[in-house]
Amino acid sequence: MKCSPLAMALVLACLIGLVSIPAHAADTRPVTDSLGRTVQVPAKVDRLICSGSGCLRLLTYLQAQDMAVAVDDIETKRSGFDARPYALANPQFKTMPLFGEFRGHDNPELIASLNPAPQVILKTYGTMGHDPQALQDKTGIPVVVMDYGDLGKNKAAFYATLRMMGDITGKKDRAEEVIAFFDKTEADLMGRIKGIPEAGRKTCFVGGIAKKGPHGLLSTEPTYQPFELAGCKNVALEAGENLDHAVVAKEKLVVWNPEYLFIDLATAQMGENAGGLYEIKTDPVYDGLSAKTSGKVYGLLPYNWYSINFGSILADAYFIGKTVNPDRFADVDPAAKADEIYTFLVGKPVFAQMTGAFGNMAFKPLPLK
């Protein structure tokens, strides 16, 4: 096959360096982020930073946390409370360089000074903190925004983010393993409660849910997912089935009078003389609650701590199921199950550390006197 003179000339020019192929054409590739932006990212990423609530958690799920060259300031803060399994499993985060404040309040100057420099910035909750495009323009580093999602109605977004992050970091296979793990675990939970009639489900309430900080007993979730996965009837659903958070009236809780009451131990951050446990122990309005008189008040692992700790949702669901539907969860040891979940997701069994930070009250009846 003969080549044209023009083709031969181009080949020779390339060989002797007269014509060059732009390096960026081969070294980058386009990614469409959750905001619909097309971002050119390196074809191979070895170094990055994770901006925004929960972003570093997802990187840890993908076993790619060693790619992070810096962290936001929530990772370096010293606190007696910490309910983030990914951080407990990676104490090295506490001594890493900083690139900004938590919840996406990035510092472009700090990022520009990092050595080694990140090749890409992964960012959750793109509308919070520093504007993604402005951050990209100021640093010259591609910023990819991802939808954090959840395990409920926004599960597809969560899975899409795992896949996008897996693609960028070269962890596609691990991303699929994590997705399969969540699907398999949810299927196990749903299989256990299958056939429980709606009318036969135990009435339950969860209080003390954190929302950008700790709250008291009346802070709840009408669509609290561990209740769905454990086969409970959430009395707070009456407050609004489209609400992901609500603070209900004290009188409402008394009227609902749930058979079981669970307290998210994030409320313990409010101190010994405040918070959900203190309220139910000391406020006489709650003395008539059947859950209190029967001792059916239990502590749960905080799950909404720097956004959703997905593993803790599953761990809480197994404990709640064991408590409310014991015949369906007879083979489950909730603490062991929690460590099984954490070991898969973050690489270490951290249940003891988590409950220890909250007075060892997780997965136990709470002291009411």
N, C-alpha and C positions, 0 to 999 in steps of 0.2 A: 504494500500500500504506500503510495507516494504522498508526501506532505507538500503543501503549497509553499512557495517561497516566503509568504508572510508568516505562516506557522513556524517554519524553520527559523526565521529571524527572531520570533518571540522566544522560542526555546533557547536559542543561543544567547539572547539578551538576558534571560533569567539566569542562565548558567554563569555569565560573566558579571552579573550584578547590575546590569543596566536597567532592568525592570524588576521591581519587588512587589510581592503580594502583601497588602496591609496586614500587620500582625493581628489587629483586632478582629479581622474577619475569621480567623481560625481559632483565636483564643477566647472568644466570647460567644454567647448564644442568648437568644431572647427568652424571657419568662414573662408571662402575663400574670400580674399579681391580683389580689382580691379587689382592688380598686379599679381594675381594668387597665392599669398602666402597663405598657410594654417596657421591660427593664432588661438591659444587656448585662448579664452576669458572666463571670469567668467560666470557661468550659470546665475547669477543675478548681474546686474551692477547697482550700486547706485551712483558711483563717477567716473568722467572722466574729460578729458580735450580735447578741440577741437583745433587742429593745422591746419594752412593753411587758405588761403583766402576763406571766406564764410562758413567754417565748423560750426561755432557757429550760423550762420544764420539758417542753416538747422536744428540744434538741437532746436532752438527756434520755427521753424515751427512745430516741433513734440511736442511742449509744454514740453520739457525735459530740458530746460535751467538751472533749479535748480540743475541738476546733476553735472554741471560744478563746479570744485573746484578752478580753476584759469583760467586766460585769457592771450592772447598775448598782446603786448604793444600797438597795434592799439586801443584797447578798452579803454585805460587809457589816451590817448593823448587828450589834450584839443584843440579844433579847432572851429572857427566860422562857419565852414561848416561841415555838416554831412548829408549824404543822405542814411544812412543805417537804414531802419525802425526797424530792430530787435534790434539795439543798442539804438535807441531813446525810444523804448518801454521797455527797461531794463536798466535804469540808474545805477543799482547796479553793472553792469560790470565795471564801471569806478573805483570802489574802491576795486576790487577783487585782490588777489595775482597774480603776474606775473609768467609765466613759460618760457618766451622767447620773441623773437622779431616777428614781423608780417611776413606774407608770408612764414611760416613754418620754420623760423630760431629758432628752439627750443634750450633751454639750459638744457642739461641733469642734471646738478648740481642743478639748480633751481627746476626742476621736482622732483628730489630725495629728496629735502628738504620740499616739500609740506606736510602740515598736516591739514586736512586728505589727505592721498595719493590717487591719481587716480588709479582706477582698470584697466583702459584701456585708450589708446590715440587714438582718431579718427583723421584722417589726410586726408585732400584734397590736390590735386596737389603734389603727392608724390615725384616728381622729383625736386621740389623746396625746398630749405632750407636743413634741416638736413635729412640725409638718413634714411628712415624708419627702415630698419633692424639694422643699427648702433644705432639708438635711442633706439630700443627695447633691444639690447644687453647691452647698457650702463645703462639703467634704470631698466631693469628687468620687465618692464611693457609692455603688448602686444600692438602693434601698428597696427591698421587696416587702410589701405589706401582705399580711396573711390574716384571714378570718379565724379567730380562735375556736369558735363553734362550741358545741356541747354534746352531751350524749342523748339529748332529746330531739326536739324538732330541728335543731341545727347540727345534727350529727354529720350530714353530708359535707357541711363546711369544715368541720373538724377533720374528717377523713381527707378532704381535698388538701387541707393545709399539711397534714402529715405527708401526703404524697408529694406536694410541692417542695417541702423541706427535704424530704428524702431524695428527690431529684437533684436539688441544688447541692446537697452535701455528699452525694454518691452513696446514699443509704436507702435506695429504693426497696431492696429486699427486706430490710428491717422495718421499713414503713408498712409493708404488707403484713409482716408478722405482728406488728402492734395492732393493726386494724383487725386482723383475724382473731387476736386475743380478746379484744373488746367484744367482737361479735359472738365468739364462743362463750365468754363469760356471761354476757347478757342472755344468751340462749339457755344457759344452764339455770340462771335465776328464773327466767320466765317459764321454763319447763317445770320447775319445782312448784310454782304457784298455779299452774294450769288447773282449771276446773274449780277453783275457789269461787263460789258465786258472789256477786257484788253485795248482795244482802248479808252474806255470811262473813264479810271481811271485818276485821277488828278496826275500831276507830282509833286514830292516832293523831298526835300533834307534835311538831318539832319546833322548838324555840331556841333563841340565842344565835340565830343565823347571822354570820358576819356579812356586811355590805360596806365595802370601803372602810373597814374598821369594825370594832366589836359593838354588839347591841345586846339588849336585855331579852327577857323571856318572850316578849310579844313579837319579836322579830322572827318572821317565818317565811315559808315558801308554799304557796298554794299548789304548785306543781312539783313539789319536792321529789326528785327522781328515786332516791332509795326506797321511798314508800311504794312507788309503782312497782319497783323490781322485787319488793318483799311481799307484795300482796296485801297491802294495808289500804284502809280508807282514810284519806287525809281530810280531816274536818275543816281545815282552812281553805279547801277548794272553794268553799262558799264565798270567800273573799274576792274571788276572781280567777277563773281558770286560765286567763291569758296573762296573769301577773307572775313574774319570776321572783318577786319579793313583795312582802307586805308587812306592815306593823298593825296588828289587830287590836281591837279594844279589849281591855281586861274582862269586861262583862261578857263579851262574845266567847272567850275561852271558857268561862264558867258555864255558859249556856250549852256550848258544844259538849263539855264534860267528856273528853276522850278517855277510852279505856287504858290507853298507853300514852305516856308523855316522854318525849326524848328531848335532851338538851345538847345542842351543839356546843362543845367545850370551848369554842372560840370566845364565848361570852366571859370566860374566866379572866380574860385580859382586862376586864373592867375593875378587878380587884376583889378582895374578900368581902367588902361591904357593898357590893353592887353586882349586877349581872343576873343572869337567869336563875342560877342555883340559889343565890342569896334571896331573890324575890320569892321563889316558890317556898323556901323555908320560912321566911319571915312575914310575908304578907297574908293576913288572915282571910283575905278574899279567896285565896286558893285552898283554904282548909277543907272545903267541901268537895274538891275534885276527887273523883273516884280513883284516878291514877295515883294521887298522893296518899289517900287513905289505904290503898292496897299495896303501896310500895312499888308501883310499876312506873318509876321515873328513872330513866337510864341516860348515861353519858355516851355521846357519839364523838368520833374523830371529826375535827373541823375539816370541811372540804373546800370552803370558799376562802382561800388564803393566797393572796396574790393571784387571783382568778382561780378557776376550777382545778382542783386536784382530782383528776379523773379516777385514779386508783382508790382514793378515799371514798368516792361515791359507791364504788363496788364493794369495798370493805364494809362500809356502813350498812349497805343493803343486806349482806350476808348476816351481820349481827342482828339487824332488825328482824329479818326473816326467821332466824333461830329463836328470837324472843317471842315473836307474835304467832308464828306458825311452826312450832318446834317439831311437829311430826314430819313436816316437809323438809326440814333442815337437820334431821337427826344425825347425819354423818359429818356435819360441819363443826369445826372448832374455829370460831370467828377470828381469834388472834392469829392462829396458824394460817388461816385463809388470807388475812390481811398481809402477812409476811410473804406468802406465795405471790400475791398480786404485786407488792412492792419490789420483790426480788426480780420479777420479770420486767417491770417498767423502769426501775431506777437502779437495779443491780445489787441492792442490799435489803435485808429484812430490817426495817426501821420502826416496826410497830412499838417496840418497847421504848424507844427514844421518844416517840410521839406521845404516847400515853403518860410517860414519865414526866414530861413537861407540863402536863395538866393534872398532876397529883394522882396519877394512875387511876383515873376515873373513867376512862374510855371502856366501853363494852361491859359496864357493871351497873347495878342499881346504885343510885346516888344517895348519899347520906342526907336525910331530910330533917334531922334534929341537930 
